[in-house]
Amino acid sequence: MLNYTNKYYHFTIGNSSRLGVQSQMEDLYENGNRQPMILAFDEFQYAKTFEHGKDIKDPKSKIIWELLDSGKFMISRYNGDFARLIELKQKLKYALKQGVKVQGGKVIFKKNLYNEIVDWEEYYGKKRKRRGSSQRKSKELLFYPEYEYDLLFELNKEKFFPSYNVKEVLLKLNGEETIKLLDEIIEIALSPITIDCSKSIIFILGNLDAAYTMSNNYNADMEADEFHKQSLKINISDIKNTLRHKFRNEHIARLGNNHIIYPAFSRASFKKIIDLELAKITDKIKKSYHIRLIFSKSVKQLIYNEGVYPTQGTRPIYTTIHQLISSKLGNVITQIYLNRLDVDFILLKTEKNLIFFDYYCDKKLIYTYSEKLILTLTKLRKNKNDDMQAITAVHESGHAVLTAILLQVLPEIIYSITSGSESNGFIFSKYHWNYTSRKEIIPRVAVMLGGYVAEELLFGKENLTTGTASDINKVTNFLSEMYKNSGMGSLPISYSIPVAGTEYSYHNYKPIEKEIKYTMEKGLELAKKTLQKENRLLLKMADYLSDNRMLKKEAIEKMVNNYATTPVNFISNGAFLFYRKHLKKLLANTSSHVNSSISKAICLNKESARNKELTN
């Protein structure tokens, strides 16, 4: 342990203006200049120096970049009272020229003249007038007024620290020595102070949502483990690429390469956080009432189900625990006194929308108390068993069947009821390869149109619903990207409509849009043909999802194996599907041909040399 609690300084960039940050940093001058410290700059994403392709003028983080560059930064000693010191020095200097004598910091000759020249009442106003008057009446008249000692201390803390040394120094000086001291202080005040933090540890803390692309998904039904796996793929290159949209290259360089990239929480992490928070509640009740609380698995699972939004961290969990548990403990303890119970421990368990508190003494149940729970997500996730769930079940089953049959990818999970407001259901699949080849464009189109085709096949074209709009937009965007930008059309050219900024694109886009339409038709045809062939699998899957809100990976695989007419070998590792093996094969064939050619060339060379000798 470093034991640097008293030397830890935390700065929140998002809540501070540029001057606010500088003011806080200047406090280091008094508290730890040149001393080892720990500095943390939080919400650093708001310290951006680059935005919309342009540099930001006078960014609030300017002083921090100096610190990150050399470990030092400069601040000004000047304050608003600096001009007052200069004017006061001029008056004191004039008083000396007029014959005022000073010894030991006190006026000893021509006191009245001194008072007339300095004229405290006029210069300092009513507030200073009383002090000036009291100084006049005093037998000892200080050459430099005592109530201005703070000003000298602020401008030259190194010389006068601690502050009471100001008086000690001034009372040793005569008039000329006092003026000389004021000149020195003014000169020092005009020079900046160097704050040396080169021995400090500096932490830059920030949220880069653009790097965590999954962070915009607020669906509570997504698996936390999946978000966790996705976040583990984020590397330092991703972070630097995200930073370039907020900071200039030279500033990104100053942030260095020591990046701690926090992954999203996994299911196990969320459960551990729940256990820790419940343990705190247990300790508090035990200390206050000498009663143990025991939380059943059903309670912990309910907290997870109601409190975990995978992309929103831990805060929703704390509020859920407060709502479901903490807010009810007052009534739970009151029951002990109302019923005069002798209790060893209380067991908490849940059933449906009720939470039960079972009171035990000597391991025997002596009393039970219950309260009704308001379960927001549980209510939203409840099976509706209505037309909407049936439509969603058919739609998502269409996507799932085509994903399994055409792409040989086993879906992770299918939902026909969700707690999200953006969709009634969804299918989540992980492709085990990181590219899109030309041969899979039509199958992918078929998968995207699978919901549309499934609805048409099972309900009839006249009963198609508008829930397919997002799929249609998705497949159209996909094909536009493939053919207009990724070179998958008949001619690898970047296409664009003729608008400003597209001077270097090909503008005759009508032929390529015919290709897009043709591919869309072929994908639609493949989807219809495949789902007609796999009609039994489609019906079984849709029927199950019309009664149950989800279908998990293991059950999907079992259903495909039992009801699919097409044998499927699911791809679990997409790293060695074709390209590497094919490359090595080509190389082996080419190498064999080259070796044979070289061998013949060598023979010819030898024969040529032999013939030459015979000729000679």
N, C-alpha and C positions, 0 to 999 in steps of 0.2 A: 504493500500500500504506500502511495506517495504522501498521504496525509497533507494534501494541499487544499483542504476545504476552505481555508481562510485566504487562499491565493487563487481562487477560481473566480473568473469574471465571465458573465454570460451576457451577450448582446443580441437582441432580437432586431434584425435588420428591417423586417417588414413593418414594425411599429415605430420606426425612428426616421426622422428626416436626416439629411446629411449633417446638419449642425448638431442634431441630437446624438448621432453616432460619435461625432468628433468630441462633443462635450463629455460623453461617457469615457471615451478613450483618454481624455486629458486627466481623468481621475487617477489613471495609472501613474501619473507623474508624482502624485503624493503617496500612493499606496505601494508601489513596487518597481520603480524605475531601476533597470539593470538587475532585478531579482528574478529568479525562476518563477514562472506563473503558468497557469492554464487558462487559455482564452478560448471561448467558444462563440462563434458567430452563427446564430440560428436563422432560419428562414432566408438563407443566402440567395435563393432564387430571385429575391426582390432586389438584389444588389447588382442587377444586370447593367452592363455597359454597352450593350449592342441590341438593337431592336429594329425590326422591319428593314434590315439591310443597312442601317445607319448607326453611327456612334451616338451615344447619349451624352449630351453636354453636361458637365459638372455633375457626374453621378454621385450618389450619396455614399458610395463605397470607396471613393478615391483614397481616403486615408488608410483603408484596409489593404489596398493593393500595394501601397508603400511598405506596409508592415510585412506582407507576404514576400515582397521582393528582397528586402535586406534585414528584416527583423527589427527595423527602426522606422520611426516617422517623426516629422517635425510639427510642432505646434507653436502658436504665437503666444508670447507673454502679455501682449498688449490687452488692456481692458478699457472699459468706458471711462475710467477715472484718470487715464494716463495724461490727458491734456491738463487736468487740474494740477498734477505734480509739476509739469513744466512751468505753468504760470506761477505756482507757489515758489518755485526755485528762483524765478526772475525777481519776484518781490523781495525775497530774502537776500538775494545778491545786491539789489538796489539799496536795501536797508544798511548793509555793511558799508557800501560806498558813502552813505550819508553819516557814517560815524557810529553806527550801532556796534557795541562791543558784546562778544559772546565768550563765555568761559564755562566749560563743563556742560555744554548743551543748553545754558541758560543765558538770557539777556541780562547784562550787568550794567549797561550804560545806554542812556537815551531810550528808555522803555516806552515813553509816550510817543516818541517819533516812530518807534518800531510798530506800535499799534496803529498809528495813522497810516503808515505805508502798507501794512498787511491788510488792514480794514476787514476784519473777519465777518462783521455783520453784513456788509454789502456783498461780499463774495460768496459766503456760504448760506445766506438766507436766515430766516427766523430760527430754524432748527439749530444752526451753528452759532447763532447770535448769543444764545444763553451760555454756550460753552466758552465762546470768546470773552464774554463779559466776566465769567468766573475766573478765566485765566488772567484778565486784567487786574482783578481785585487781589489775586494771589500775590504774595510777596515774591515768589519765584516765577519768573516768566520764561517758559520754554521757548527756545528759538524755533525749533520745529515742533508744531503742536502735537500733543499726545494722541488726539483722536484721529490723526492721519497716519499712525503707525501701521495700521492694517494695510494701507496702500503700499507702503514700502515692503512689507512682508510678502504681499501677493506678487510683487514684481521681482523679488529676488529671494525666494524661499531658501535657496542653497546657503546664502550668507547668514540669514537671520534665524534659521530653524533652531529651536522652536521660536514662536512669535514673540515671546517676552524678551528675546535678545535684542530686539529693535531698540528698546529704551536703553538697555545697557550699553549698546554701541554709541548711540547719539549723545548720551550724557558724558562721554569721554572726549567729545570734540568741541573745538572752538568754531567760530563762524566760517572761516575759510575752509576748514576741514569738512564741515557739514556740506558746504556747496560742492566740494570735490566729491564727496560721497554721493550726493544727489546726481551729479554728472555721470558717475560710474553706473548708478542704478538705471538712469535713463538710457545710457548706451546699451546696457545689458537687456533692458526692456525692449529695445528695438531689434534685438537678435532673437531668433527662434530657439525653442527648447527641443533637444533631441530626446525622444522617449525610446529607450533601448529595451526591446523585448526579445533580443536574440537568444536568450537562454530559456525562452518559454516554449510550451507545447501549444500549438494552435489547431483547433478543430473547426472545420467548415461544415456546417450542417444545413441540409436543404432537401426539398422535395422536387424530384424531377419526374413529374407525371408522364411527360412525353417519352421517357425511357421505359416506364412501366405501362405499356400500352393497354394492359388488362385493367388498369385502375379506373377506367371509365365505365366498367361494367358493374352496375350496382345490384345485379340480380343475386338475391340471397340463396338461390337454389344451385348456384354453381359450386362445385366442389372446391373447398379451400386447398386441398392437396394439388389440384390442377393449377390454380393460380401460383402456388408455391413452386411447382416445377417450372412454370413459365418464367417466373422471376429469377430462378437459378441460372437461366440462360443469358441474363443480362451481364455484359462484361464491360471492361474499362473502355473499349472502343465505342460501345453504345453510349456510355456516359459522356465521353468527350464529344461525340457527334451531337448529343442533345445540348451540351453546354455551348456549342458554337452558335446556337440560335439566341443565346442570352449574353455571351461574353466574347470579347475580341480574342484573337488567337494568343496574343501575348499574355492575357489574363488567364486563359485556360492553362497555359504553360506554368504560370505561377502557382496554380493549384496542385501541381505535381502529379505523381502517379500512385501515391499511397491512398487509394480509394477503398473505403469500406462500403460495399454495396449490400444493403439489407434486403434479404428476400422477403416475399410476402409470407405471412404466417401459414403454417400447415394446420391440418385438423388436430394433430397431436399438440401443437403449440397453443392453439385456442383452448383445448381441453385443460392443458396445464395452467393456463391463465385463470380459467374458471376455478380449478382446484385451489389455486393460491388465494383467490379472492374469497372463496368460501371458508378457507382456513383462517383468514383474518377475522371474519364474522364469528367463527367458532371460538377463537381465542378471546375476542371481546366479550362474548356472552359468558364464557367460562370464568373470566376474571371478575366480571360484575355480579354474576348470579350463581356461580359454582355449578353450572349445568352444562352438559355437553350437547352439542348439536350434531346429528348424524344425517348426512345428505345421501339419499338413495340414488341409484343410477338414473332413475326416471327423472329426478329433479335436475341432475347435471345435463342429461340429454335435452330436457326441455329448455334449459338456459342456452344450450348450444343452438337448438333449433330456432329459438326466438331472438337470440342476441348476436349471432355471427353473420356479418356481411363480409365475405372474404376480402374485399378490396378496401374496407374502411377501418381496418385495424381493431384496436381493443376497446375504444370508447363505447361503441354500442353494447358491448358485453357488460360494462360497469353499470350503465343505465338500466339494462335488463335485469341484472341481479338486484339492483335497488328496487325496481318495480315488483319483481316476483318474490323476493325474499326479505330484504331489509325493511321495507315499508310495513311488513306484517309482523315483525318481531315484537313490537310494542304490545299488540293484542295477544300475542302468544304468551308473553311473560305475564300479562294481566290475568290470564286464565288461571295461572298458578295461585295467585293471591285470592281471586274470587272463589275458587273451588278448594282452597286450602290443600293444595297438592304437595306431596313430598316427592320430588322428581330427581332422578339420577341423570337421565338423558332424554332428548326429544328426537324422534325419527321423523324426517321430512320426506314425503313421497307424493307423487302426483298421479291422478287418474282423470282422463278427459280434461275438463277445464276447471278442476278442483285441485287444491293443494291441501294435504292432510298433515297434521302435526300430532304424532302419537307420543304420549307421555308415558315414560317407563320408570318404575321403581323396583329395585331388586330383580331386574330383567322381566318384570311383568307389566303388561299394558294396563294402565289404570285410568286413562282418559284419552279421548280423541277430540281434536278441534280442527275444523276445516274452513277454508275461505275460497271464494270463487276467483278465478284468474281471468284477466283480460288478455287473450292470446291473439295478437294481431296477425302474425305470419301463419300460425297454425290454422286460423280461420280462412286465410287466403289460400292455403294449400289443401284445404278440404275438398274431397271429391264432390263434384257437382252432379255427376251422372245425368247430364242434360245434353241437348243438341250441340252446344258449344264444345263440350269435352269430346263428343263423338267426332265432330268435324276436325278438331285439333288432333285427335288420335289417328284418324285416317291420314291427315296431312303429314304429320311427323313420321308415321309408319312408311309412307311413300319415300321420304328422304332416306330413312334407315335401310329399307330393303335394297334400294339402288346403291347406297354406299357399300353395303356388304357384298352384293352380287357383282357390280361393275368395277369397283375400285378395290375390292378385297380388304376393306378396312372395317374392323369391328367397332361400331359406335360405343362410346363410353357409357352414355346414358340417354334416355329419351323421356321427355316430360310432356304430359297432356294437360297438366294444371301447374301453374307457377304462381309465386307470390309477387312477381314483377308486373308492372303496369304496361310495359312495352310489348309483351307478347303473352299469348295464352299458353304456349308451349314451345319447346325447342329440342333439337337433337345436338349432342356434342360429340364430335369425332376428332380423333388426332391422326393426321396423315404422317406416316413414318418416313417421309422423304421431303426434302426442302426445295423442291423445284416443280415446275409444271412442264411436261413434255408435250409435243404436238399430238401424239397418239392418245393422250388422256383428255384433250379438250372436249371432245364430244361426250365422253362418259361423265365428265364433271358437269357439263351443261345438263345432261340427263338427271343427275343427282339434284341439282338446284331446282329443276322443274318437277321433281318427284312428288312434291306435295300437291301441285296443280293437277298433275296427271292422275294421282291416286284419288283425289276428290272427283274428278271427271269419270273415272272408271267405276267407282263404287256408288256415287250419288247421281250420276248423269250430268251432261253438260249444262242443262238448264238449272241445275242446283249448285253450280260452282259458286263459291263465296269470294269476297274481296280480300280475304286474308292472304292471298298469294301475291299481293302487290310488291312486298319487299323482296320476294324471291325473283320476280320478274325484273325488278331494278338491279338486283344483284347479278343475275346472269347476263343482262345487257351490259353492265359495267365491266364484268369479267371479259366478255368477248371483245369489247372495245379496247380494253387494255391489251389483250392478246394480239389483236390484229392491227391496231393503230400505233401501238408503241413497242410491242415486244417482238415484232417481226415474224409473227406466225401466219401471216397472210401469204398470198401468192408472190408478193414483192416486199422485201424487208425495208420499208420506208416509214418514217414517222409522219403520220397523217394529222392534219388539223384543219379546222375551218379558217378561212382567211380573215383574221382579226388582228388587231395591233399586238405585236409581240410574238407573232408566229411566222415571221418572214422566212425562217430557215426550215419550215415544215412543208410537206407536200399537200397541196390544197384540193386536189381532185379526189375527194373522199367518197364519192358515190360508188365506185367499183368495190371498195373495201367494205362498204355497208351492205352490199349485195352478198359478199362472203359471210358477213356476220349473220345476215338473215338466213342464208343457206345452212350455216352451222347450227343455228338455233333450231331450224326445222329438223335437221338430222338428230340433234339431241332429244328433241321432243318425240321423234319417231322411236328412238332407242328406249326412252323411258316408257312409252306405251307398250312396246313389244316386250320389254323385260317384266313389267308389272303384270301384264296379261299372263305371261308364262309363270310368274311367281304369285299368282292370285291367292293361292291358299295361304302362303306365308304372310302376305299383306293383310288378309282378313283376320288371321289368328292374332297378329301383332296389334292391329287396330282394335279388335274386340277387347283384348286385355287392357289396352290403354284407355278404352272408353269406361272401364270400371276402376282402374287404378291410375294414380297420377304419374307414376314413373315406371320405367323398365330399365334395370341395370345391366351392365356389360355381360355378366355371367348368364343371366336369363336370356339376353338377346342372342348370345352364341348358341345356347341350347335350342332356342326356337328356330334359328336358321338351320341348324343341323337336322332338326326333326321335320321341318316343313318345306325347305327349299328344294326345288327340283334340280337346280344347278349346283354341282359340288363346289364348295368354296374352301380354298386354302388361305386363311387370313394372313396378311403381311404383318409381322410383328417387328421386323427390322428392315428398314428401307435403305440402309447404308450400302448394300451390295446387291442391288436388283439387276443391274445391266451394265452400266457404263464402265466400271473398272474391269470387270471380267472381259468385256468386249475389247477394251483397249489392249489388255494383255494378250488376248488372242490374236489381234491384228499385228501386234509387235512380234509375236512368235512366228507368225506366217511370213512377215516381212523379213525378219532376221534370217530365216531359213533360206529365203530366196536370195538375199544379199550375200550370204556365206557361199552359196552355190556359184554365184556370179564371180565373187572374188577368187574362188578356187580355180574356175576356168580361166580367169584373167592371168593368174599366176602361171598356169600351165602354158598358156599362149606366150607369155613373156619368156619362159624358159626355152620353148621351141624356137622362138624368134632368135634368141641368143645363139642357140645351137646351129641354126641355119646360117647365121652370120659367120660363125667360126668356119663352117665347111666352105663357105664361099671364099673366105680369105685364104 
